[in-house]
Each structure stands twice: as C-alpha cells, then as structure tokens.
C-alpha cells in the first residue's frame, strides 16, 4: 500500500465527483484539514470511514486502498492491507471501550458521592472540618470532568499512518526499528500487547541498540527461562542484524523489580522451534525458552523469528 498514491487517488476521485475538500469533509463528518492530509499522503483515513469514503467517491474499499480501479486479479494485492486495518480496528475498539468504561464509571461514582454528600453529608463524616457545600462542589466537578473526558475519548478519530501499517503488516517484509514503541507495535501482529511491563521491557531493549544496528523483528512473551531456570517475566524479543536480544522484568529482593536485557550472537543460534505454548531457542549449548500463552501465537513468532535469524 502506497500512502502517497492513495492520497492522489482520493484527490482525483473527489475532483471526478465534482466535490471540494470541504464538501467531502462535511459528508463524512470530518474536517477539511483531514481530507487535505489524506490527499497529501500525510496520513490514512480512519478505518471506520473507509466504507463511507469509498461510497462517496464511487469505488470499492479494495479499489480505494489499491489506489486504482481493480481489474480481475487486481484486488488480491491489497488484501494484506485490509487485514491489517481489520486487526488494528478491533484493537482500537477494545482500547476505546476500556477508556470509556473507566471515564464514565469514575464520573458516575463521583456524581453519586456528590448526591450522597449533598443529602446526607456522607463524605463530611470522613472530613468533619471540611465545608459541606465545597466538598459537594468538588465531587460534582470531578464527576463532570470525568464524563467530559469520556465524551472526548468517544469522539476521537484515530488515524493510522503508513508506518503503523508497515509495522502491523503480515507480509510487509523486514523493516528496521530502533524505537521501543515501534518494537511494541510490531509485536502486536502476533498477540495483543498492551501491558506496561512489556512497554518497559522494550524501552530497556531500545537502550541497548547500537547506532550501527537496527531491529528487524520483535515479539512479546509471558516469561523467559534459560536451561529451565526462570530468568525474567514479561519477556520481549528483538532481533538485529547480528544479535538476539531478550529483555524482561526481573525481581530484585522481595518486592522490587528491574528490567534487564540479555544478548546472544545470531551466529551462535543453531535451532528455533515451537514446543506447545513455548518458543525454544538453542544457542551456545544453552536452551532458551520464551513462554507464550497461545500456541497459535507461538507458531507465528517461531516462523518470523526463523526468518529474522536466518534458520530454516
């Protein structure tokens, strides 16, 4: 998928249908600036707008994403892009739903506390020296702010960039990364990764990347052990041109945790295979195991890891 080509295609179709950017934006319920950004190739339309946009421009969604009218086998080339959009859209819906529940739930709780305070002075019982009316007002304001944030979150029109499409694409080939956030997103193609611990682990891996190297593959797991000895939790994998990096959370004492990274030369790796829910890596006489919660995810990660490491 060529973002710039799609942008020019949208502009051509808009003009063909005798529409201005403002008119198209009004029909789609977005700003004319958004339409301009699409046409300039700076970003992609939100997934939820694809069907409406293609309908207004008189083409199918595959034709819209392909940047040309399809003939015969032409639709096959853009199926990967559509699958990426579908997977990403599902993840976005889950994240948005979680945020909405948090904001609206918090707002409802504070409104209820404000009503109880106004009628029975419930909160004043805990803060006897606090002015009753002031406490009621503060609770009500917090409730209003929470509800407002919920509505603002619901109105967000998240736009997917070409880089994000490349990171999530199943058939996008090897791309180069140095940023921990990009490694985290690349790992999303194999499993849902939204834990703060995985973010922290990838951030630690980012620190270990040298100026002369870049990451071509990344994935996330539940744990990491070496020769059956548990080493880390919330394990992440990153492969550069010469090294395999494994990072994760390690306990320090009884309650403290720290994030560490281990490095192995690709030339020392002799075997990569799946064993049930786990990924087994043989390197320099040691057996490394990355634990996965899903055998299907483990199979996909093994395939991608073999390609990155250069093992068949």
Secondary structure, 3 states (H helix, E strand, C coil): CCHHHHHHHHHHHHHHCCCCHHHHHHHHCCCHHHHHHHHCCCCCCCHHHHHHHHHHHCCCHHHHHHCCCCCHHHHHHHHHHHHHHHHHHHHHHHHHHHHHHHHHHHHHHHHHHHHHHHHHCCHHHCCCCCCHHHHHHHHHHHHHHHHHHHHHHHHCCCCCCHHHHHHHCCCCCCCCECCHHHHHHHHCCCCCCCCHHHHHHHHHHHHHCCCCCCEEEEEECCEEEECCEEEEEEEEEEEECCEEEEEEEEEECCCEEEEEEEEEEHHHEEEEEEECCEEEEEECCEEEEEECCCHHHHHHHHHHHHHHHCCC
